[in-house]
Amino acid sequence: MQSTSKSLRRRYARSGTGLGHPLLAIWAVLASAIVLMPMLAIGWLAVSGGSADWPHLIENVIPRATGRTLLLVALTGAATAFIGILTAWLVASCEFPLRRFLSAALVLPLAIPAYLAAYAFGELLTFTGPVQGLIRLIFGFQTSRDYWFPDVRSLGGAVLVLSSVLYPYIYLACRSMFLMQGRAAADVARTLGAGPLKVFFRIQIPMARPAIMIGLTLVAMETLNDIGAVEFLGVQTLTFSIFDTWLNRGSLAGAAQIACIMLLFVVALMMVERAARRRQRFSSQKTTAAVHDLARLTLSGWKKWAATIACLLPVLSGFGVPFFILGNYALNRMDQFLAPRLLNALLHSILVSALTALVAVLLGFVLAYAARTGRSRTTEAAGRLASFGYGVPGTVLAIGVLFPLAALDNAVDAQMRDTFGISTGLLMSGTGFAIVYACTVRFLTMAEGTLEAGFQKLSPHLDMAARALGRTSGQTLRTVLLPMMRPAVLTAALLVFIETMKELSATIMLRPFNFNTLATLVYEDASRAKVEDASVAAMIIVIAGMIPVILVSRSLERRP
């Protein structure tokens, strides 16, 4: 029996399971080339675009924008780390009122894009907002000169907004680590006489360090990607400088040069993230990580209510404020649900998101299937290169996508003029295709990771059994693997669809004239200080974003 199994494995390895290893490798390389082309285009444009704008950029733009960016990333990282680690430790290690509910609710801010949170906090904390209105009512103040109130449109306001919606990245990573590794070790330490704080700082925090680094890296990447919140709050980051240099100064080469600086930040962050993941896997192997029902530290008196408040405040700040402010505005503008402007934006969002999901899932399936059928240096390199796009800010991708597509459009147009005497115009760079391309590059890793996780749940013996029964590789894929992969495919498509619908930074720079998505519609109205008019579109985005968050929350509720 063992010799038969070994012969099947040898036959399986020789023949492959899919379209054939060479063809799969070619498709994997093409998928990685699609991701790399925008980055190569940025480098080419930065080098060949001349240095006319460089003196102005290096003197007036880059130093200030770089300093602001680094400060914003550092402060946001510190705030999210404090919130995420504290809340994760409380729900994983302590027992207090509403713990189970808050354990799932702490994920809800992921449904709120940062730019929507910025608009909501602007409405809440402005002079005419309810907070300052209540202060004037209580103390009898008449004008803003009668009292001091912090300005939300500042660096501090940006840190408040971004940390409110980004802390779940650290919370999720640390919560899983505390549950899998920290509680068993913590119980052992407590039996040896260590107090809760000593256990937390000496045992659980060091064990969770890789997870914390992964979460901080994701927070930093999302902070770099944001443009709607920082522009609204008046913080000049590198991302905003790219937007301003391109659209307001009309210098695509200058924007590309700033984008190259941002790419250096992204590469450094991705190297940190990969190193943290390797340490996380090592730590998991070295620790007895069975999750079992260990006793939590039961809090009593004021401590249990302090823990409840500590976990409730981030939910109210990151989800409650945007949801209720924008939701209240939307309820007062129900007539806008059928407005042509909103319906067109909704149609464009659905179309762009659906096409992006389709393309990303197809490319991600190729990469995941190539990894399943047998790893080679080519497919592994293609997978690593294809994952590079998820960390690149949308404004950077927009420049990298526009340059090659515009060159291709111009070449096709010139050829058609010479041959047939007709002009084709901007077939790709002047349509929604450019947005689909940029979002595919950015969210391909999300699709590929989901599909690879789905393949890992399917035993390789399924392929071997099908081949032993005479099925070809194509028949095995079509009749055996694809039906079983349907949940993973649908999940990957849903995630990419929703993330594309929320995407603003690339969409605002690549959209054609008179082409609005829900995100750009909200951005336009908020830029004109009409947040109330943007509320209906904003709530559609929030409700769509809640779908994957609810799925995550339900999975958390099923855990201890």
C-alpha positions as CSV (number, residue, x, y, z in Angstrom):
1,M,0.0,0.0,0.0
2,Q,2.8,2.4,0.9
3,S,4.6,1.6,-2.4
4,T,1.4,2.3,-4.3
5,S,1.1,5.7,-2.6
6,K,4.7,6.5,-3.3
7,S,4.3,5.7,-7.0
8,L,1.2,7.9,-7.2
9,R,3.2,10.7,-5.7
10,R,6.0,10.3,-8.1
11,R,3.5,10.2,-11.0
12,Y,1.7,13.2,-9.6
13,A,5.0,15.2,-9.3
14,R,6.1,14.3,-12.8
15,S,2.8,15.1,-14.5
16,G,1.7,18.1,-12.4
17,T,-1.8,18.9,-11.3
18,G,-2.8,21.9,-13.4
19,L,-2.1,23.3,-16.8
20,G,1.4,22.2,-16.7
21,H,4.2,23.7,-14.7
22,P,5.8,25.7,-17.6
23,L,2.5,27.3,-18.6
24,L,1.6,28.0,-14.9
25,A,5.0,29.6,-14.4
26,I,4.5,31.8,-17.5
27,W,1.1,32.9,-16.2
28,A,2.5,33.6,-12.7
29,V,5.3,35.7,-14.2
30,L,2.8,37.6,-16.3
31,A,0.7,38.3,-13.1
32,S,3.8,39.6,-11.3
33,A,4.7,41.7,-14.4
34,I,1.3,43.4,-14.2
35,V,2.1,44.4,-10.7
36,L,5.6,45.5,-11.3
37,M,4.9,47.6,-14.4
38,P,3.5,50.7,-12.6
39,M,6.6,50.7,-10.3
40,L,9.0,50.5,-13.2
41,A,7.1,53.2,-15.0
42,I,7.4,55.5,-11.9
43,G,11.2,55.0,-11.9
44,W,11.5,55.6,-15.6
45,L,9.3,58.8,-15.4
46,A,11.3,60.1,-12.4
47,V,14.6,59.6,-14.1
48,S,13.6,60.7,-17.7
49,G,11.3,63.5,-16.7
50,G,14.0,66.1,-16.1
51,S,15.1,68.0,-13.1
52,A,13.3,71.3,-13.6
53,D,11.0,70.8,-10.6
54,W,13.6,69.1,-8.4
55,P,15.1,72.2,-6.9
56,H,11.7,73.4,-5.9
57,L,10.7,70.0,-4.5
58,I,13.9,69.5,-2.5
59,E,13.7,72.9,-1.0
60,N,10.1,73.5,-0.4
61,V,8.1,70.3,-0.6
62,I,10.0,67.1,0.3
63,P,11.6,68.1,3.6
64,R,8.4,69.4,5.1
65,A,6.2,66.6,3.7
66,T,8.7,63.9,4.7
67,G,8.9,65.2,8.2
68,R,5.1,65.5,8.5
69,T,4.7,62.0,7.1
70,L,7.2,60.4,9.5
71,L,5.7,62.2,12.4
72,L,2.1,61.2,11.4
73,V,3.2,57.6,11.0
74,A,5.0,57.5,14.3
75,L,2.3,59.1,16.3
76,T,-0.5,57.1,14.7
77,G,1.6,53.9,15.2
78,A,2.1,54.7,18.9
79,A,-1.6,55.5,19.4
80,T,-2.9,52.4,17.6
81,A,-0.3,50.2,19.4
82,F,-1.6,51.5,22.8
83,I,-5.2,51.0,21.9
84,G,-4.8,47.7,20.1
85,I,-2.5,46.0,22.6
86,L,-4.5,47.1,25.7
87,T,-7.9,46.1,24.3
88,A,-6.5,42.8,23.0
89,W,-5.0,41.9,26.4
90,L,-8.2,42.9,28.2
91,V,-10.6,40.7,26.1
92,A,-8.1,37.8,25.9
93,S,-6.9,37.7,29.5
94,C,-9.6,39.3,31.7
95,E,-13.3,38.8,32.5
96,F,-15.4,42.0,32.8
97,P,-18.9,43.1,31.8
98,L,-19.7,43.0,28.0
99,R,-16.4,41.4,27.3
100,R,-17.7,38.9,24.6
101,F,-19.7,41.7,22.9
102,L,-16.8,44.1,22.9
103,S,-14.4,41.4,21.7
104,A,-16.3,41.4,18.4
105,A,-17.3,45.0,18.3
106,L,-13.7,46.2,18.5
107,V,-13.3,45.2,14.9
108,L,-16.1,47.4,13.6
109,P,-13.9,50.5,12.8
110,L,-12.4,48.5,9.9
111,A,-15.7,49.2,8.1
112,I,-15.0,53.0,8.2
113,P,-12.6,54.4,5.6
114,A,-10.3,57.0,7.1
115,Y,-11.7,59.8,4.9
116,L,-15.2,59.2,6.1
117,A,-14.0,59.3,9.7
118,A,-12.3,62.6,9.1
119,Y,-15.4,64.1,7.7
120,A,-17.5,62.9,10.6
121,F,-15.0,64.2,13.2
122,G,-14.9,67.5,11.4
123,E,-18.6,67.8,11.8
124,L,-18.5,66.7,15.5
125,L,-15.7,69.0,16.6
126,T,-16.1,72.0,14.5
127,F,-17.2,75.4,16.0
128,T,-20.8,74.7,14.9
129,G,-20.7,71.1,15.9
130,P,-22.5,69.5,18.9
131,V,-19.4,69.3,21.2
132,Q,-18.5,73.0,21.1
133,G,-22.1,73.9,21.0
134,L,-22.6,72.1,24.3
135,I,-19.5,73.8,25.8
136,R,-20.9,77.2,24.9
137,L,-24.3,76.3,26.3
138,I,-22.9,75.1,29.6
139,F,-20.4,77.9,30.2
140,G,-22.2,80.8,28.4
141,F,-19.5,81.4,25.8
142,Q,-20.5,83.5,22.8
143,T,-17.6,83.3,20.3
144,S,-14.6,81.1,19.7
145,R,-12.4,83.9,21.3
146,D,-14.0,83.2,24.6
147,Y,-12.5,79.8,25.1
148,W,-9.9,77.5,23.7
149,F,-10.7,74.3,21.8
150,P,-8.2,72.1,19.9
151,D,-8.4,72.3,16.2
152,V,-9.4,69.0,14.6
153,R,-7.8,70.2,11.3
154,S,-4.3,69.6,12.5
155,L,-1.7,66.9,12.9
156,G,-3.3,65.9,16.2
157,G,-6.7,65.6,14.6
158,A,-5.2,63.4,11.9
159,V,-3.7,61.1,14.5
160,L,-7.0,61.0,16.3
161,V,-8.9,60.0,13.2
162,L,-6.4,57.5,11.8
163,S,-5.8,55.8,15.1
164,S,-9.5,55.5,15.7
165,V,-10.1,53.5,12.5
166,L,-6.7,51.7,12.2
167,Y,-6.2,50.2,15.7
168,P,-8.1,46.9,14.7
169,Y,-5.0,45.8,12.7
170,I,-3.0,45.6,15.9
171,Y,-6.0,44.4,18.0
172,L,-6.7,41.4,15.7
173,A,-3.0,40.3,15.5
174,C,-2.4,40.7,19.3
175,R,-5.7,39.1,20.3
176,S,-4.9,36.0,18.4
177,M,-1.4,35.9,19.8
178,F,-2.5,36.4,23.4
179,L,-5.1,33.6,23.0
180,M,-2.8,31.1,21.3
181,Q,0.4,31.7,23.1
182,G,0.0,34.1,26.0
183,R,-2.6,32.6,28.3
184,A,-0.9,29.3,28.9
185,A,2.4,31.0,29.6
186,A,0.6,33.6,31.7
187,D,-1.0,30.9,33.9
188,V,2.3,29.3,34.5
189,A,3.9,32.6,35.5
190,R,1.0,33.4,37.8
191,T,1.4,30.1,39.6
192,L,5.0,31.1,40.2
193,G,3.9,34.3,42.0
194,A,4.0,36.9,39.2
195,G,1.4,39.6,39.2
196,P,-0.8,40.5,36.2
197,L,1.2,43.5,35.2
198,K,4.5,41.7,35.4
199,V,3.0,38.8,33.4
200,F,1.8,41.3,30.8
201,F,5.1,43.2,30.4
202,R,7.5,40.3,30.9
203,I,5.7,37.4,29.2
204,Q,2.8,38.4,27.0
205,I,4.2,41.5,25.3
206,P,7.5,39.9,24.3
207,M,5.7,36.9,22.9
208,A,3.3,39.1,20.9
209,R,6.1,41.3,19.5
210,P,6.0,39.8,16.0
211,A,2.2,40.3,15.8
212,I,2.6,43.8,17.0
213,M,5.2,44.6,14.3
214,I,2.9,43.1,11.6
215,G,0.0,45.3,12.8
216,L,2.2,48.4,13.0
217,T,3.4,47.8,9.5
218,L,-0.2,47.5,8.2
219,V,-1.1,50.7,10.1
220,A,1.9,52.5,8.6
221,M,1.0,51.4,5.1
222,E,-2.6,52.5,5.5
223,T,-1.4,55.9,6.9
224,L,0.8,56.4,3.9
225,N,-2.0,55.5,1.5
226,D,-4.5,57.9,3.0
227,I,-5.2,61.1,1.0
228,G,-8.8,62.0,1.8
229,A,-8.3,62.4,5.6
230,V,-5.0,64.2,5.5
231,E,-6.2,66.7,2.9
232,F,-9.4,67.4,4.7
233,L,-7.5,67.9,8.0
234,G,-4.8,70.1,6.4
235,V,-1.7,67.8,6.9
236,Q,0.8,67.9,4.1
237,T,2.1,64.4,3.8
238,L,4.1,62.8,0.9
239,T,0.8,61.3,-0.4
240,F,-0.8,64.7,-0.6
241,S,2.3,66.3,-2.1
242,I,2.1,63.8,-5.0
243,F,-1.5,64.7,-5.5
244,D,-0.8,68.4,-5.3
245,T,2.3,68.3,-7.6
246,W,0.6,66.4,-10.3
247,L,-2.9,68.0,-10.4
248,N,-2.3,71.5,-9.1
249,R,1.3,72.1,-10.4
250,G,0.8,70.0,-13.5
251,S,4.2,68.2,-13.0
252,L,3.8,64.5,-13.6
253,A,7.6,64.0,-13.4
254,G,7.8,65.9,-10.1
255,A,5.0,63.7,-8.7
256,A,6.9,60.6,-9.9
257,Q,10.0,61.8,-8.1
258,I,8.1,62.2,-4.8
259,A,6.5,58.8,-5.5
260,C,10.0,57.2,-5.7
261,I,10.7,58.5,-2.2
262,M,7.5,56.9,-0.9
263,L,8.4,53.6,-2.6
264,L,11.5,53.6,-0.4
265,F,9.3,53.8,2.7
266,V,7.1,51.1,1.4
267,V,10.0,48.7,0.6
268,A,11.4,49.3,4.1
269,L,7.9,48.6,5.7
270,M,7.5,45.4,3.7
271,M,10.9,44.1,4.7
272,V,9.9,44.7,8.4
273,E,6.6,43.0,7.9
274,R,8.2,39.9,6.3
275,A,10.8,39.7,9.0
276,A,8.0,39.9,11.6
277,R,6.0,37.1,9.9
278,R,9.1,34.8,9.9
279,R,9.5,35.5,13.7
280,Q,5.8,34.8,14.2
281,R,6.0,31.4,12.5
282,F,9.1,30.5,14.6
283,S,7.4,31.6,17.8
284,S,4.3,29.5,17.0
285,Q,6.4,26.4,16.4
286,K,8.2,26.9,19.7
287,T,5.1,27.4,21.8
288,T,2.5,25.0,22.9
289,A,-0.4,27.0,21.4
290,A,-3.5,24.9,21.9
291,V,-6.3,27.2,22.6
292,H,-8.2,25.8,25.5
293,D,-10.5,27.3,28.1
294,L,-8.1,28.7,30.5
295,A,-9.3,30.8,33.4
296,R,-9.3,34.5,32.8
297,L,-8.5,37.0,35.4
298,T,-11.8,38.1,36.9
299,L,-11.9,41.9,37.5
300,S,-14.0,43.3,40.2
301,G,-15.0,46.7,41.6
302,W,-14.0,49.8,39.6
303,K,-11.5,47.7,37.6
304,K,-14.1,45.8,35.7
305,W,-15.9,49.0,34.7
306,A,-12.7,50.6,33.8
307,A,-11.9,47.7,31.5
308,T,-15.4,48.0,29.9
309,I,-14.9,51.7,29.3
310,A,-11.4,51.2,27.9
311,C,-12.8,48.7,25.3
312,L,-16.0,50.7,24.6
313,L,-14.3,54.1,23.9
314,P,-12.4,52.9,20.8
315,V,-15.6,51.4,19.3
316,L,-17.5,54.6,19.9
317,S,-14.6,56.7,18.4
318,G,-13.8,54.6,15.4
319,F,-17.3,53.4,14.5
320,G,-19.9,55.1,16.6
321,V,-19.0,58.7,15.7
322,P,-18.8,58.3,11.9
323,F,-21.8,55.9,11.7
324,F,-24.2,58.0,13.8
325,I,-23.2,61.4,12.4
326,L,-23.2,60.3,8.7
327,G,-26.3,58.1,9.3
328,N,-28.2,61.0,10.9
329,Y,-27.4,63.2,7.9
330,A,-28.4,60.4,5.5
331,L,-31.8,59.9,7.2
332,N,-32.5,63.6,6.6
333,R,-31.7,63.2,2.9
334,M,-33.6,60.1,2.0
335,D,-34.7,61.7,-1.3
336,Q,-31.1,61.6,-2.6
337,F,-31.2,57.8,-2.8
338,L,-32.9,58.1,-6.2
339,A,-30.9,61.1,-7.4
340,P,-29.3,60.5,-10.8
341,R,-25.9,61.7,-9.6
342,L,-25.9,59.1,-6.8
343,L,-27.2,56.3,-9.0
344,N,-24.5,57.0,-11.6
345,A,-21.8,56.9,-9.0
346,L,-23.2,53.7,-7.5
347,L,-23.3,52.1,-11.0
348,H,-19.7,53.2,-11.6
349,S,-18.6,51.8,-8.2
350,I,-20.3,48.5,-8.8
351,L,-18.9,48.2,-12.3
352,V,-15.3,49.1,-11.4
353,S,-15.4,46.9,-8.2
354,A,-16.9,43.9,-10.0
355,L,-14.3,44.1,-12.8
356,T,-11.5,44.5,-10.3
357,A,-12.7,41.5,-8.3
358,L,-12.9,39.4,-11.4
359,V,-9.4,40.2,-12.6
360,A,-7.8,40.0,-9.2
361,V,-9.4,36.6,-8.5
362,L,-8.3,35.2,-11.8
363,L,-4.7,36.4,-11.3
364,G,-4.7,35.4,-7.7
365,F,-6.0,31.9,-8.6
366,V,-3.2,31.5,-11.1
367,L,-0.6,32.4,-8.4
368,A,-2.2,30.2,-5.7
369,Y,-2.7,27.3,-8.0
370,A,0.9,27.6,-9.2
371,A,2.0,27.5,-5.6
372,R,-0.1,24.3,-5.0
373,T,1.1,22.4,-8.0
374,G,4.7,22.5,-7.0
375,R,6.9,25.4,-6.0
376,S,9.8,26.5,-8.1
377,R,12.1,29.5,-7.9
378,T,10.1,31.1,-10.7
379,T,6.7,30.8,-9.1
380,E,8.0,31.7,-5.7
381,A,9.6,34.9,-7.1
382,A,6.4,35.7,-9.0
383,G,4.4,35.3,-5.9
384,R,6.7,37.6,-3.9
385,L,6.7,40.3,-6.6
386,A,2.9,40.1,-7.1
387,S,2.5,40.8,-3.3
388,F,4.4,44.0,-3.6
389,G,1.4,46.0,-4.8
390,Y,-0.6,45.8,-1.6
391,G,1.7,48.1,0.2
392,V,2.0,50.8,-2.5
393,P,-0.1,53.9,-1.9
394,G,-2.9,54.5,-4.4
395,T,-1.5,57.9,-5.4
396,V,1.8,56.2,-6.3
397,L,0.0,53.5,-8.3
398,A,-2.0,56.1,-10.1
399,I,1.2,57.7,-11.6
400,G,2.6,54.3,-12.5
401,V,-0.6,53.2,-14.2
402,L,-1.3,56.4,-16.1
403,F,2.1,56.7,-17.8
404,P,2.3,53.3,-19.6
405,L,-1.4,53.3,-20.4
406,A,-1.3,56.8,-21.9
407,A,1.8,55.8,-23.9
408,L,-0.1,52.8,-25.2
409,D,-3.2,54.8,-26.0
410,N,-1.1,57.4,-27.9
411,A,0.6,54.6,-29.9
412,V,-2.7,53.0,-30.8
413,D,-4.2,56.3,-31.8
414,A,-1.3,57.3,-34.0
415,Q,-1.4,53.9,-35.7
416,M,-5.2,54.1,-36.3
417,R,-4.8,57.7,-37.7
418,D,-2.1,56.6,-40.1
419,T,-3.9,53.4,-41.2
420,F,-7.6,54.3,-41.2
421,G,-7.7,58.0,-40.6
422,I,-9.6,57.8,-37.4
423,S,-8.8,58.7,-33.8
424,T,-9.4,56.1,-31.1
425,G,-8.8,58.6,-28.3
426,L,-7.8,57.4,-24.8
427,L,-9.1,53.9,-24.7
428,M,-7.5,52.9,-21.4
429,S,-6.1,55.9,-19.6
430,G,-9.2,57.9,-20.3
431,T,-11.7,55.3,-19.0
432,G,-12.4,53.3,-15.9
433,F,-9.9,50.7,-17.1
434,A,-7.1,52.7,-15.4
435,I,-8.9,52.5,-12.1
436,V,-9.5,48.7,-12.5
437,Y,-5.8,48.2,-13.2
438,A,-4.6,50.2,-10.2
439,C,-7.0,48.5,-7.8
440,T,-6.1,45.1,-9.2
441,V,-2.4,45.7,-8.4
442,R,-3.3,47.0,-5.0
443,F,-5.7,44.3,-3.9
444,L,-4.2,41.3,-5.8
445,T,-2.5,40.1,-2.6
446,M,-5.8,40.0,-0.8
447,A,-7.3,37.7,-3.4
448,E,-4.2,35.5,-3.7
449,G,-3.9,35.1,0.1
450,T,-7.5,34.1,0.5
451,L,-7.3,31.6,-2.4
452,E,-4.0,30.1,-1.2
453,A,-5.6,29.6,2.3
454,G,-8.5,27.8,0.5
455,F,-6.1,25.5,-1.4
456,Q,-4.3,24.7,1.8
457,K,-7.5,23.2,3.3
458,L,-7.7,20.8,0.3
459,S,-5.5,17.7,0.7
460,P,-3.1,17.0,-2.2
461,H,-4.4,13.5,-2.2
462,L,-7.6,14.7,-3.9
463,D,-5.5,15.6,-6.9
464,M,-3.7,12.3,-6.8
465,A,-6.8,10.3,-6.5
466,A,-8.4,12.1,-9.5
467,R,-5.3,11.5,-11.6
468,A,-5.2,7.9,-10.6
469,L,-8.8,7.5,-11.8
470,G,-7.8,8.8,-15.2
471,R,-8.8,12.4,-14.9
472,T,-6.5,14.9,-16.8
473,S,-5.1,17.8,-15.0
474,G,-7.6,20.1,-16.5
475,Q,-10.5,17.8,-15.6
476,T,-9.2,17.6,-12.0
477,L,-9.1,21.3,-11.7
478,R,-12.5,21.8,-13.3
479,T,-14.5,19.0,-11.7
480,V,-12.8,18.4,-8.3
481,L,-10.9,21.5,-7.1
482,L,-13.0,24.4,-8.5
483,P,-16.3,23.2,-6.8
484,M,-14.5,22.8,-3.5
485,M,-12.8,26.2,-3.9
486,R,-16.1,28.0,-4.5
487,P,-16.3,29.5,-0.9
488,A,-12.7,30.8,-1.1
489,V,-13.3,32.3,-4.5
490,L,-16.5,34.0,-3.5
491,T,-14.8,35.3,-0.3
492,A,-11.8,36.7,-2.3
493,A,-14.1,38.3,-4.8
494,L,-16.2,39.9,-2.0
495,L,-13.2,41.3,-0.2
496,V,-11.7,42.8,-3.3
497,F,-15.1,44.2,-4.4
498,I,-15.6,46.0,-1.1
499,E,-12.0,47.3,-0.8
500,T,-12.3,48.7,-4.4
501,M,-15.6,50.4,-3.6
502,K,-13.9,52.1,-0.6
503,E,-10.7,53.1,-2.5
504,L,-10.2,56.8,-2.9
505,S,-6.5,57.7,-3.4
506,A,-6.1,56.0,-6.8
507,T,-9.6,56.6,-8.0
508,I,-9.5,60.3,-7.4
509,M,-6.4,60.7,-9.6
510,L,-7.4,58.3,-12.4
511,R,-11.1,58.8,-12.9
512,P,-12.1,60.2,-16.3
513,F,-14.1,63.4,-16.6
514,N,-17.7,63.1,-15.4
515,F,-16.9,59.7,-13.9
516,N,-17.7,59.5,-10.2
517,T,-17.6,56.6,-7.9
518,L,-19.2,56.7,-4.5
519,A,-15.8,57.5,-2.9
520,T,-15.1,60.4,-5.3
521,L,-18.6,61.7,-4.9
522,V,-18.2,61.8,-1.1
523,Y,-14.8,63.5,-1.6
524,E,-16.2,66.1,-4.0
525,D,-19.0,67.1,-1.6
526,A,-16.8,67.1,1.5
527,S,-14.2,69.3,-0.4
528,R,-17.0,71.8,-0.9
529,A,-17.9,71.7,2.8
530,K,-21.1,69.7,2.0
531,V,-20.7,66.7,4.2
532,E,-24.4,66.4,4.6
533,D,-24.9,66.0,0.9
534,A,-22.2,63.3,0.9
535,S,-23.8,61.3,3.7
536,V,-26.0,59.0,1.6
537,A,-23.1,57.8,-0.5
538,A,-20.9,57.6,2.6
539,M,-23.4,55.3,4.3
540,I,-23.6,53.0,1.3
541,I,-19.8,52.6,1.5
542,V,-20.0,52.0,5.3
543,I,-22.7,49.4,5.0
544,A,-20.8,47.6,2.2
545,G,-17.6,47.7,4.4
546,M,-19.5,46.2,7.3
547,I,-20.0,42.9,5.5
548,P,-16.5,41.4,5.9
549,V,-16.2,43.0,9.3
550,I,-19.3,41.2,10.5
551,L,-17.9,38.0,9.2
552,V,-14.7,38.6,11.2
553,S,-16.8,39.6,14.2
554,R,-18.8,36.3,14.0
555,S,-15.6,34.3,13.9
556,L,-14.3,36.1,17.0
557,E,-17.6,35.4,18.8
558,R,-17.1,31.7,18.2
559,R,-13.6,31.8,19.8
560,P,-13.0,31.7,23.6
